[in-house]
Amino acid sequence: MTSSIKIVGTCLLIGIVSLTVFYAGLTIWGNWHDEWSGYNASAYISDGYCNIAVVPILGDITSYGEYADENGESYTSTTLGDTITLINQAEYDPYIAGILVLVDSPGGEPVTSELIANELKNSSMPVASYIVEVGASGGYLVATGADTIIASPFSDIGSIGITMSYLDYTQQNKADGVEFVSLSSAKFKDSGTPDKPLTLEERALFERDLKIYHDEFVKQVAENRGMSIEDVAKLADGSTMPGSLALEAGLIDSLGDRETVREWFAQELGLDSEEVVFCQ
């Protein structure tokens, strides 16, 4: 009986040791595989040295895909999925302490701009927007999601407003002998079609919607910037302004360059400026 107990105990010990060795080996192999397969590189933004994630807001802001010009050549755009993914990666990267939103955009889709701005507002880390050349319309709305907005003195900022403008091809079609034939199940179903004149009722319909979108744009800028709706409404004529005027109007917090941004993060994080390293 005693001998049987010893044999069972020995087998149990060998089993535990074997499982421990197997688990340790699996962990080591997994870490090695992640390191050399690029998994860690895809999951994290930092290389272990940089600590400020850079989120680019460049070109047209779109929900998905790329834009192409009239020649079919694609150009730079900011997409919703990629941008949100990058912000989320920054949140879960243990080496990242802040987010720099690099803005150079004339705007784009309003809902996408709103969603990105809200994602930045909900970040647990310090967030700074730096406007390089242009921070207009949806590009400016995204910038307002940050804790502070710093802009170049040469930047172009604002354009708070909404547009539905389009080309009317009716005269060209007439000259070319082209006739538009409307087949719609509802009165306003083909409203805004560039191949037919805009009716007064259609214009009234579009202007109603534009007013609603415009007021919401003003409201969100006012909330994000801590300004009154009345003050923002005075600025919301669709025009842009140089960085210095934007500073006077309260649309941004300071003028400067990337070193100004670095100093802001250093102050927020309690670091020396040389300890603030952008991930690029």
Long-range contacts (C-beta under 8 A, 24 or more apart in sequence): 43-89, 44-89, 44-93, 44-94, 44-95, 45-86, 45-89, 45-90, 45-93, 45-95, 45-96, 45-279, 46-93, 46-95, 46-96, 46-279, 47-279, 48-95, 49-95, 49-277, 50-95, 50-277, 50-278, 50-279, 50-280, 51-95, 51-96, 51-97, 51-98, 51-275, 51-276, 51-277, 51-279, 52-96, 52-97, 52-98, 52-99, 52-100, 52-265, 52-276, 52-277, 52-278, 52-279, 53-86, 53-87, 53-89, 53-90, 53-93, 53-96, 53-98, 53-99, 53-100, 53-279, 54-99, 54-100, 54-102, 54-278, 54-279, 54-280, 55-83, 55-86, 55-87, 55-90, 55-99, 55-100, 55-101, 55-102, 55-120, 56-102, 56-104, 57-83, 57-101, 57-102, 57-103, 57-104, 57-105, 57-116, 57-139, 57-142, 57-143, 58-102, 58-104, 58-105, 59-104, 59-105, 59-106, 60-105, 60-106, 60-107, 60-108, 61-105, 61-107, 61-108, 61-109, 61-112, 61-113, 61-116, 61-138, 61-139, 61-142, 62-108, 62-109, 62-112, 63-109, 63-111, 63-112, 77-108, 78-105, 78-108, 78-116, 80-112, 80-115, 80-116, 83-116, 83-119, 84-115, 84-116, 84-119, 87-116, 87-119, 87-120, 87-123, 90-123, 90-125, 91-123, 91-124, 91-125, 96-125, 96-279, 97-125, 97-126, 97-265, 97-269, 98-125, 98-126, 98-127, 98-128, 98-265, 98-268, 98-269, 98-276, 99-123, 99-125, 99-126, 99-127, 99-128, 99-146, 100-127, 100-128, 100-129, 100-130, 100-261, 100-265, 100-278, 101-127, 101-128, 101-129, 101-130, 101-142, 101-143, 101-145, 101-146, 102-130, 102-132, 103-129, 103-130, 103-131, 103-132, 103-134, 103-135, 103-139, 103-140, 103-142, 103-143, 104-131, 104-132, 104-133, 104-134, 104-135, 104-139, 105-134, 105-135, 105-136, 105-138, 105-139, 105-142, 106-134, 106-136, 106-137, 106-139, 106-159, 107-136, 107-137, 107-138, 107-139, 107-140, 107-141, 107-159, 108-137, 108-138, 108-139, 109-138, 110-138, 110-141, 110-162, 110-213, 110-217, 112-138, 113-137, 113-138, 113-139, 113-141, 113-142, 114-141, 114-220, 116-142, 116-145, 117-141, 117-142, 117-143, 117-144, 117-145, 117-220, 117-224, 118-145, 119-145, 120-145, 120-146, 121-145, 121-224, 126-265, 126-268, 126-269, 128-261, 128-264, 128-265, 130-258, 130-261, 131-155, 131-157, 131-243, 131-252, 134-240, 136-240, 137-161, 140-221, 140-251, 141-217, 141-220, 141-221, 141-224, 144-220, 144-221, 144-224, 144-225, 145-224, 147-268, 148-253, 148-254, 148-264, 149-251, 149-252, 149-253, 150-252, 150-253, 150-254, 150-255, 150-256, 150-260, 150-261, 150-264, 151-243, 151-246, 151-247, 151-252, 151-254, 151-255, 151-256, 152-243, 152-255, 152-256, 152-257, 153-242, 153-243, 153-244, 153-255, 154-242, 154-243, 155-242, 155-243, 155-246, 156-240, 156-241, 156-242, 157-240, 157-241, 157-242, 157-243, 157-246, 157-251, 157-252, 158-235, 158-239, 158-240, 158-241, 158-246, 158-251, 159-238, 159-239, 159-240, 160-217, 160-218, 160-221, 160-232, 160-235, 160-236, 160-237, 160-238, 161-214, 161-217, 161-236, 161-237, 161-238, 162-210, 162-213, 162-214, 162-217, 163-210, 163-238, 164-192, 164-206, 164-209, 164-210, 166-192, 166-194, 167-194, 168-194, 168-197, 168-198, 169-194, 169-195, 170-195, 170-196, 170-197, 225-250, 225-251
